[in-house]
Amino acid sequence: MKGVVIAGGLGTRLYPLTYATNKHLLPIYDRPMIFYPIQTLVTAGIKEILIVIGGPHAGHFVGVLKNGKELGLKHLEYAYQESEGGLSDAIRLAEDFADDGPIVVILGDNTTDANIKSSVQNFKSGSVMFLKKVPDPQRYGVPIFDKNKPNKIIGIEEKPISPKSDYASTGLYIFDNKCFDYIRTLKPSKRGELEITDLQNKYIKAEAMKWETLKGFWTDAGKFETLYKAGKYWAEKRNK
């Protein structure tokens, strides 16, 4: 299985820091942010990775990541997302790289010490979303559970004002190769983007979506508060 790290965007919530470089290259304690999702994939046994980059600082990634060998990668590629087209638009760029196989997709601002190796090894088809209970689910994609079958997800909403659960989609997914066919059928949202939640809902409608709770520490690092939270956690963990 191959991995895709989505690391485009302008990082406007982290201005003025992201005037200088891409958000995903900012430091979390002693490492660039993007090292963390790459390590998640490597720990899961994934050694071939595509980084989807974009924005005015896209060229900075090469100097930091080089050819990926120092991070334990066998093969590293880049794809350039020309506009703010959404997460599904970014995944679309990985079709040739996937080579008809499944992919693990992780957002470039995710930091977790969870090990998903067994989930990757046991994956057969469809999709898997990794969830985490959070105090502020309205910031994320939020799953809707069937009232009669509590373990069944019947839909997912993007940043709902009134979340129907306290779980967040963590920005870590496994998709089979059908995801690219589904993406071709998506329509832009009101934000003008191809939303990841719309792709997930395609799998849910096809009854091909599974979910797992992400065990261990997890946070995004896309705003100042969570960037600080991530740095504090990893500093304490490494200095124990």
C-alpha positions in Angstrom: 0.0 0.0 0.0 1.1 3.6 -0.7 0.7 6.7 1.3 -0.4 10.3 0.4 0.3 13.3 2.6 -1.7 16.4 1.8 0.4 19.4 2.5 -0.9 22.2 0.3 -2.8 25.3 1.2 -1.9 28.8 2.4 -2.1 28.2 6.2 -3.9 31.5 6.7 -4.8 30.7 10.3 -1.1 30.7 11.1 -0.3 34.1 9.6 2.3 35.7 10.1 4.3 32.4 10.5 3.2 31.1 7.1 4.3 34.3 5.4 7.8 32.7 5.7 7.1 29.1 4.7 4.5 26.4 4.2 2.5 25.6 7.3 3.6 21.9 7.2 7.2 22.9 7.5 6.8 24.8 10.7 8.4 23.2 13.8 6.6 21.0 16.2 9.2 20.8 19.0 12.3 19.6 17.3 11.0 18.5 13.9 9.1 20.0 10.9 5.4 19.3 11.1 5.4 17.1 8.1 7.8 14.7 9.6 5.0 13.5 11.9 2.5 12.2 9.3 5.3 10.7 7.3 6.4 8.8 10.4 2.8 7.6 11.0 2.9 6.1 7.5 6.4 4.6 7.9 5.5 3.0 11.2 2.5 1.4 9.4 4.9 -0.1 6.9 4.3 2.3 4.1 7.5 3.3 2.4 6.3 4.9 -0.9 4.7 8.3 -0.4 3.4 11.1 -2.5 3.3 14.6 -1.0 0.6 16.9 -2.4 2.0 20.4 -2.2 0.8 23.9 -3.2 1.0 27.6 -2.4 3.9 30.0 -2.8 6.3 28.0 -0.7 5.9 24.6 -2.4 9.6 24.5 -3.4 10.7 24.5 0.3 9.7 20.9 0.7 12.5 19.5 -1.4 15.2 21.1 0.8 13.6 19.7 3.9 12.5 16.2 2.8 15.2 15.6 0.1 14.6 12.1 -1.3 13.0 10.8 1.8 15.7 8.3 2.6 16.6 9.8 6.0 12.9 9.4 7.0 12.9 5.7 6.1 11.2 6.0 2.7 11.9 3.9 -0.3 10.3 6.3 -2.8 9.1 9.9 -2.5 7.2 11.9 -5.1 5.5 15.3 -5.2 2.3 16.5 -6.9 1.4 20.2 -7.2 -2.1 21.3 -6.4 -2.6 24.5 -8.5 -5.5 26.0 -6.5 -7.4 25.7 -3.2 -9.5 22.9 -4.7 -10.2 20.9 -1.5 -9.0 17.7 -0.1 -10.7 15.4 -2.6 -9.1 17.5 -5.4 -5.7 16.9 -3.7 -6.4 13.1 -3.5 -7.3 13.1 -7.2 -3.7 14.0 -8.0 -2.6 10.7 -6.6 -4.4 8.5 -9.1 -1.3 7.6 -11.3 0.8 7.2 -8.2 -1.7 4.8 -6.6 -1.2 2.4 -9.6 -4.6 0.9 -9.2 -4.0 0.0 -5.5 -5.3 1.4 -2.2 -3.9 4.4 -0.5 -3.6 5.7 3.0 -4.3 9.5 3.1 -3.1 11.7 6.0 -3.3 15.4 6.4 0.1 17.1 6.6 -0.8 18.9 9.9 -1.7 15.7 11.8 0.4 14.5 14.7 -0.3 11.2 16.4 1.5 8.4 18.1 -1.2 5.9 17.1 0.0 2.8 15.2 -2.3 1.9 12.3 -0.2 -0.9 11.0 -2.7 -3.7 11.7 -5.5 -1.6 10.0 -3.3 -1.2 6.9 -2.4 -4.9 6.8 -6.0 -6.1 7.3 -7.5 -3.7 4.7 -9.4 -5.4 1.9 -11.7 -2.9 0.2 -13.9 0.1 0.6 -12.7 2.8 3.0 -11.7 3.3 6.7 -12.0 6.5 8.6 -10.2 7.1 11.8 -12.1 8.9 14.5 -11.3 10.6 17.8 -13.5 12.1 20.5 -12.8 15.8 20.7 -14.2 18.8 22.7 -14.7 20.9 19.6 -16.1 18.6 16.8 -17.5 21.6 14.9 -14.0 22.2 13.6 -13.9 18.9 11.8 -15.8 16.5 9.7 -18.3 14.9 12.1 -19.9 11.4 11.7 -23.6 10.8 12.1 -24.3 7.5 13.8 -27.4 5.4 13.2 -29.7 5.7 16.3 -30.7 2.0 16.0 -27.2 0.7 15.2 -24.8 2.9 17.2 -21.7 1.5 15.5 -23.0 2.3 12.0 -22.2 5.6 10.4 -25.0 6.9 8.1 -23.3 10.2 7.1 -20.6 12.8 7.8 -21.0 16.5 7.9 -18.2 19.1 7.3 -17.8 21.6 10.2 -21.4 21.5 11.3 -22.7 24.3 13.5 -24.6 21.7 15.7 -22.5 18.5 15.6 -24.5 15.2 15.9 -21.7 13.5 17.7 -18.5 14.4 19.6 -16.3 12.4 17.2 -14.1 14.1 14.7 -12.7 12.6 11.5 -9.0 12.9 12.2 -7.7 13.5 8.7 -6.4 9.9 8.4 -8.1 7.6 5.9 -7.7 4.4 3.9 -9.3 4.3 0.4 -9.5 1.6 -2.2 -8.9 2.6 -5.8 -12.6 3.4 -6.3 -12.0 6.7 -4.6 -10.8 8.2 -7.9 -14.0 7.2 -9.7 -16.0 8.7 -6.9 -14.1 12.0 -7.0 -14.9 12.4 -10.7 -18.6 12.5 -9.7 -18.2 15.1 -7.0 -19.5 18.7 -7.4 -17.8 21.7 -5.7 -19.3 22.8 -2.4 -20.4 26.3 -1.5 -16.7 26.9 -0.7 -15.9 26.0 -4.3 -14.0 22.9 -3.2 -14.3 19.1 -3.6 -14.9 18.1 0.0 -13.4 15.0 1.6 -16.8 14.6 3.4 -18.5 14.2 0.1 -16.1 11.5 -0.9 -16.7 9.7 2.4 -20.4 10.0 2.0 -20.1 8.2 -1.4 -18.5 5.2 0.5 -21.1 5.4 3.2 -23.9 5.3 0.7 -22.3 2.3 -0.9 -22.1 0.7 2.6 -18.4 0.4 2.1 -17.2 2.6 5.0 -15.7 1.3 8.2 -14.4 3.3 11.1 -11.9 2.9 13.9 -11.1 4.9 16.9 -7.6 6.3 16.7 -5.7 5.2 19.9 -3.2 7.4 21.6 -2.4 11.1 21.2 -3.8 13.0 18.2 -4.2 16.6 17.2 -4.1 18.7 14.1 -1.7 21.6 14.3 -3.5 24.0 12.0 -4.0 26.9 14.4 -1.9 28.5 17.1 -3.6 26.6 20.0 -3.2 23.2 18.5 0.3 24.0 17.2 1.3 24.7 20.8 -0.6 21.6 22.1 1.3 19.4 19.7 4.7 20.9 20.5 4.1 20.6 24.2 3.1 16.9 23.9 6.1 15.9 21.8 8.5 17.8 23.9 7.3 16.1 27.0 7.2 12.7 25.4 10.8 12.9 24.1 12.2 14.2 27.3 10.7 11.6 29.6 
